[in-house]
Amino acid sequence: MSMQQEGSNWTVKEYTELLGLITENVISLLEMNNVIALGHLLNTQGLWLHHQMAV
């Protein structure tokens, strides 16, 4: 999956796909009871998403 860097010209489809990927990761980590990894994932993804929206 390629990350676009030229501003925030993201389509709804791209955001939906990204959120879908994050959701899949969260579910798989929950199934493994890997709460530490889950917290780290949410933290990094949240910061990244916030950065993308702030551009």
N, CA, C and O of each residue as an XYZ file, in Angstrom:
220
protein
N       0.845     -1.196      0.000
C       0.000      0.000      0.000
C       0.882      1.248      0.000
O       1.712      1.422      0.892
N       0.710      2.087     -0.966
C       1.567      3.266     -1.079
C       0.983      4.436     -0.306
O      -0.221      4.688     -0.339
N       1.855      5.138      0.384
C       1.429      6.304      1.149
C       1.661      7.564      0.319
O       2.784      7.833     -0.108
N       0.614      8.323      0.095
C       0.744      9.562     -0.669
C       1.278     10.660      0.238
O       0.868     10.779      1.393
N       2.190     11.454     -0.287
C       2.782     12.515      0.515
C       2.388     13.897      0.029
O       2.634     14.883      0.725
N       1.781     13.997     -1.151
C       1.492     15.328     -1.694
C       0.170     15.881     -1.182
O      -0.831     15.903     -1.897
N       0.186     16.326      0.068
C      -1.013     16.941      0.625
C      -2.066     15.933      1.025
O      -1.803     14.733      1.096
N      -3.272     16.435      1.288
C      -4.340     15.562      1.775
C      -5.424     15.399      0.714
O      -6.600     15.653      0.971
N      -5.018     14.975     -0.473
C      -5.973     14.764     -1.563
C      -6.491     13.329     -1.544
O      -6.539     12.653     -2.571
N      -6.874     12.886     -0.357
C      -7.340     11.521     -0.195
C      -8.819     11.415     -0.538
O      -9.614     12.307     -0.241
N      -9.164     10.305     -1.168
C     -10.565     10.051     -1.464
C     -11.199      9.306     -0.286
O     -10.499      8.754      0.564
N     -12.503      9.300     -0.253
C     -13.222      8.561      0.789
C     -12.861      7.084      0.712
O     -12.722      6.419      1.739
N     -12.707      6.568     -0.516
C     -12.349      5.163     -0.704
C     -11.006      4.848     -0.048
O     -10.855      3.814      0.602
N     -10.039      5.738     -0.219
C      -8.719      5.512      0.369
C      -8.783      5.521      1.892
O      -8.165      4.679      2.544
N      -9.530      6.471      2.463
C      -9.688      6.507      3.919
C     -10.396      5.249      4.414
O     -10.023      4.685      5.443
N     -11.418      4.812      3.679
C     -12.158      3.613      4.069
C     -11.249      2.399      4.061
O     -11.295      1.580      4.979
N     -10.408      2.276      3.010
C      -9.476      1.151      2.930
C      -8.473      1.195      4.073
O      -8.159      0.162      4.665
N      -7.968      2.386      4.385
C      -7.003      2.536      5.476
C      -7.631      2.144      6.807
O      -7.035      1.402      7.587
N      -8.837      2.646      7.063
C      -9.528      2.318      8.314
C      -9.836      0.827      8.380
O      -9.798      0.225      9.453
N     -10.141      0.235      7.227
C     -10.382     -1.204      7.174
C      -9.141     -1.992      7.568
O      -9.221     -2.965      8.318
N      -7.984     -1.559      7.051
C      -6.725     -2.216      7.396
C      -6.432     -2.096      8.883
O      -6.037     -3.069      9.525
N      -6.626     -0.901      9.427
C      -6.387     -0.679     10.855
C      -7.326     -1.561     11.679
O      -6.908     -2.172     12.662
N      -8.597     -1.624     11.273
C      -9.584     -2.436     11.990
C      -9.191     -3.907     11.977
O      -9.288     -4.582     13.002
N      -8.742     -4.419     10.811
C      -8.308     -5.816     10.719
C      -7.150     -6.083     11.670
O      -7.125     -7.109     12.350
N      -6.187     -5.158     11.719
C      -5.042     -5.310     12.622
C      -5.494     -5.330     14.073
O      -5.019     -6.142     14.867
N      -6.413     -4.435     14.418
C      -6.923     -4.362     15.792
C      -7.613     -5.664     16.172
O      -7.383     -6.199     17.257
N      -8.462     -6.177     15.278
C      -9.192     -7.414     15.567
C      -8.233     -8.583     15.748
O      -8.395     -9.380     16.672
N      -7.227     -8.695     14.864
C      -6.292     -9.818     14.980
C      -5.472     -9.726     16.263
O      -5.178    -10.747     16.886
N      -5.100     -8.502     16.663
C      -4.355     -8.341     17.917
C      -5.235     -8.664     19.121
O      -4.765     -9.254     20.094
N      -6.518     -8.276     19.057
C      -7.442     -8.596     20.149
C      -7.609    -10.106     20.283
O      -7.676    -10.637     21.392
N      -7.677    -10.796     19.135
C      -7.832    -12.247     19.163
C      -6.624    -12.914     19.811
O      -6.749    -13.967     20.436
N      -5.456    -12.298     19.661
C      -4.238    -12.840     20.261
C      -4.037    -12.333     21.685
O      -3.053    -12.676     22.339
N      -4.988    -11.504     22.166
C      -4.873    -10.890     23.492
C      -3.584    -10.094     23.631
O      -2.997    -10.029     24.711
N      -3.149     -9.491     22.533
C      -1.893     -8.752     22.539
C      -2.186     -7.273     22.772
O      -2.113     -6.461     21.850
N      -2.516     -6.939     24.009
C      -2.968     -5.591     24.344
C      -1.848     -4.563     24.201
O      -2.095     -3.427     23.796
N      -0.625     -4.956     24.530
C       0.501     -4.024     24.420
C       0.723     -3.643     22.959
O       0.885     -2.465     22.641
N       0.732     -4.633     22.075
C       0.906     -4.358     20.652
C      -0.273     -3.557     20.117
O      -0.100     -2.685     19.265
N      -1.467     -3.850     20.613
C      -2.663     -3.115     20.194
C      -2.542     -1.643     20.562
O      -2.829     -0.770     19.743
N      -2.122     -1.370     21.783
C      -1.949      0.013     22.222
C      -0.926      0.742     21.373
O      -1.118      1.902     21.010
N       0.167      0.049     21.059
C       1.205      0.659     20.227
C       0.671      0.947     18.831
O       0.932      2.013     18.274
N      -0.077      0.001     18.261
C      -0.646      0.176     16.922
C      -1.589      1.366     16.887
O      -1.492      2.211     15.996
N      -2.496      1.438     17.846
C      -3.456      2.541     17.875
C      -2.742      3.873     18.045
O      -3.136      4.873     17.446
N      -1.697      3.891     18.856
C      -0.941      5.110     19.096
C      -0.264      5.582     17.810
O      -0.376      6.752     17.443
N       0.444      4.670     17.121
C       1.164      5.059     15.909
C       0.203      5.388     14.778
O       0.406      6.373     14.067
N      -0.841      4.584     14.598
C      -1.804      4.849     13.528
C      -2.553      6.142     13.796
O      -2.821      6.912     12.873
N      -2.890      6.382     15.052
C      -3.613      7.600     15.407
C      -2.789      8.840     15.127
O      -3.299      9.823     14.589
N      -1.509      8.798     15.492
C      -0.620      9.931     15.229
C      -0.469     10.151     13.736
O      -0.490     11.288     13.265
N      -0.316      9.057     12.988
C      -0.138      9.160     11.544
C      -1.385      9.741     10.886
O      -1.291     10.622     10.031
N      -2.548      9.246     11.286
C      -3.809      9.713     10.713
C      -4.025     11.185     11.048
O      -4.466     11.958     10.198
N      -3.716     11.572     12.283
C      -3.856     12.965     12.698
C      -2.940     13.854     11.857
O      -3.330     14.946     11.445
N      -1.723     13.377     11.607
C      -0.771     14.139     10.794
C      -1.302     14.313      9.371
O      -1.191     15.393      8.791
N      -1.879     13.248      8.814
C      -2.409     13.309      7.451
C      -3.551     14.315      7.344
O      -3.642     15.063      6.371
N      -4.415     14.326      8.349
C      -5.576     15.217      8.310
C      -5.177     16.664      8.574
O      -5.866     17.589      8.144
N      -4.059     16.862      9.284
C      -3.624     18.213      9.636
C      -2.928     18.918      8.474
O      -2.784     20.140      8.482
N      -2.500     18.149      7.481
C      -1.762     18.735      6.347
C      -2.660     19.666      5.554
O      -2.221     20.253      4.565
